[in-house]
Amino acid sequence: MLTNDQAPLSPEVIHNAAKDYGLQLSPDQVSKIQRYMSTLLAWNEKFNLTAIRDPLEILRRHFCESMYAAVALPLQSGRLADLGSGGGFPGLPLKIICPDLHVFLVESNVKKATFLAEVVRELELTDTRVLVSRYEELGEEIAPIDFVCSRALGEFATFLNWARSERVSANQAVLWIGGRDLPEVRAIAGWNWQEPVAIPHSLQRYLLVGSRSEA
C-alpha cells in the first residue's frame, strides 16, 4: 500500500463528524475509515481521486454524506451498484456502515478501479466486487439489483432508463444531487420519486430516492 505522511483523523474527530449526520460508528468502522482515508490520500497524489485535499472535509463530504443514505432509507442489506464509483463514494462508505450489503463498484477508469480493488483488499471487505466497465454495458453481471446509486454521474435520463430496463430491473435509485438538477430528474418517466431529503451541513445538496414504476 502507498503511504502518506499525514496523520489520520482521530477517532474522536470521526465520531463527532458522524454524529452531525445521525451516524453511530463502531470502533471497527472508525478504523476502516482511517485506513481507507490513508490509502485515498496516498493514491490521490498521483491519480487525483478527489479534488478535496483537507482530511476533515473529505470525511464530511465523501464519507459522512455517503453514509447518510443509510440514515435516510433502509439500506442495511441487499444488492447495491455504485455507478461511476471513482474514489469509491458512495459504495464503499455504505459497505462500511452496512456490512451486510452486497456491493458492486462500477468504474470504467482502470487506474481508479485498481485503487478500489486495493481498498477492498486492505479493508477485507466481503461481498464487494469491482467491475471495470461502463455501466451501460452491464446487465446480468449485476442483476437483480435492489439499489443503484450515483453521486456525480450526470446523464440522468440515460442512467435511469438503463437502471429500469428489463436486463437490470433496479428496484430503487438513490441519487446525491444538487438542487438545480431536481426538477429535471423528477420529470423523468418510469420512477416514483420521494420528497428530496436535504443532506446535513450542505448547501443545496439532496438525497433523491425513486422506486421503479411498473407502468
N, C-alpha and C positions, 0 to 999 in steps of 0.2 A: 504494500500500500504506500502511496505517496504520503509524505509527512508535511506538516506545516508548523511553523514556529509559534503560531498564535495559540494562546492558552484557551481551552474550551470554556464555554459558559458554565458557570457553577450550577449545581442542582437547584439552589435557591432561586437564582435568576430564571431558570427554566420553569420552575413551579409557579413563580409569580406571574410570568407572562402567560402561562397556560390558564391560570385562574381567570384572567381577564377575558378569556374566551369560553369560560364554563367547562374547562377541561381539568380532569384529575388524572395525574400520571403516576404510574408505579416507578419504583427505583430502576427496574429493568428498562422501562420505556424512556426514562430520562437518560440512561446510559446509551441506549440506541440513538437517541437524538444527538448526543455529544459525539459519538463515533461517526455518525452519518455526516454531521456538520464538519468535522475534522477532514473527512475524505473529500467533501464538497469543496471546502476552501483550498485544499491542496490541488485538486484537479482543476479548479477554476483558474489557477494561474496560467494554465496553458489552453484550456478548452472553452473558457467563457460560458460556463453553465448558467450563471446568473449575473445580471448587471449590478445587483446589490452586493456590496462588499462588507458592510458592517454586520458582525455576527448577530447582534440583538435584532437588527432589522430583518435579517434572514430568518431568525427564529419566529418573529411575528408574522411576516408577510408570507413566508413559504410553509413553515411547519404549522403554526397555530391556525392560520387561515385555511390550510388544507384539512387539518384535523377537525375544524369547526363543523364540517359536514356531518360528523358523527354525533354532534350535539343537536343539529337541526333536523336530522331524519334518521330512521333506523337502518344503520349500515353494519350492524355487528357481524353479520355473516352473509354469504352469497358470493357470486362471481362478479368481479368488478374489472372493467377495462379502462385504463387511463390512456387516452389517445394524445399523441404528441407529448410524451411524458417528459422529454428534455432532461432536467436535473432530477426527475423523479416525483414531481409535485403535480397533482395531489396523491398519486397512488401509493408511494412509499410511506409518507406520514399516516395515511389512512390504514395501511397494513400494520404499522406500529401501534396505533391506538385501537385497532380492531383486528387482533391477530388471527381470528377465525375466517377472515376474508380470503378468498382465492383471487389473487390479483394478476392481471396481465398488464405489463408496461409496454406500450406500443410506441416505438421510436424508429424513424427511418434513418437518422444520422448514426453511422456506425460508431463514431467516437463517443457520442452520448450514450449509445446502447452499451458500449464497453464499460463506461462509468457505472451505469445502472446495474450491470451484472456484478461489478466489483462491490457495490453497496449491498446487494442481495447476499453475496458470499460473505462479506465482512460481518454483516448483522445476523447471519444464519437464518434468513427468512424462508420459511417453508411455504409451499403453495404460491410461489411468486415467480412468474416467468417473464423474461424479456423477449419481445418479438421485434426483430429488426425488419420493419416493413412499413409501408404506407397503410394507413387503416383501411383505405378503400379496397385494398387487395385481400383483406381478411374476411372470413365468413365462418365456416365450420371449425376453423382452428380455435376460435374463442367461444362460439355459441354452445349452449344458451348463455346469455348474459343477463344478469339482474340489474347492473348499473353500468352505464357508460359515463365517463367523466372527462371534462376538459377545462383547463384554466386559461389557455391562451391559443386555442386552435384557430379561431375565426372560421370563415366559410360555414356559417351556421346551418344554412339550408342543406348544403351538401352533406355535412356531418350528420344532421338529424334524419335526413332521408335514408342514408346508409344505415343508421342505427335502428330504424324501424322496418327495414327491409326484411323479407322472409328469411334470408340467409343469416341474419343476426338476431332479429326479434328482441332487441333490448327492452326490458320492462320499464326502466326509468332512465332518464337523462339528468345528470347533475352538472350544472354549469356554474363556474365562478365568472361573473360577468359585470361589466361596467353599466352604470345606469343608462347611458346613452344608447346601449345596444338592446335594452329590454323590449322596447316596442317592436323592433324587427323580429326578435326571436319569438315573442309571444304571438306573433301573427303567423308563424309557420304552421301549416296544417299537419294533422296527424298526431298531435300531442295535447294532452290536458295539463295545463300549467297551473301550479300552485302560486300563491302570492309570493313575490320575492322576499327573501329574508336578508336584511341588512347585516353585513359582516361587521362585527365589533371593531371599533377603532380604525375604520376605513372611511375613505371619502368616496361615496357613490360606488361602492362595490357590493355586490349581492350574490347570494346563492339562489339559483333558479332551478327548481325541480319540476320535471314533467313526466307524466306517465303516458306510455304509448296508447294511442287511441285505437280501438278495434275497427273503427269505421274507415 
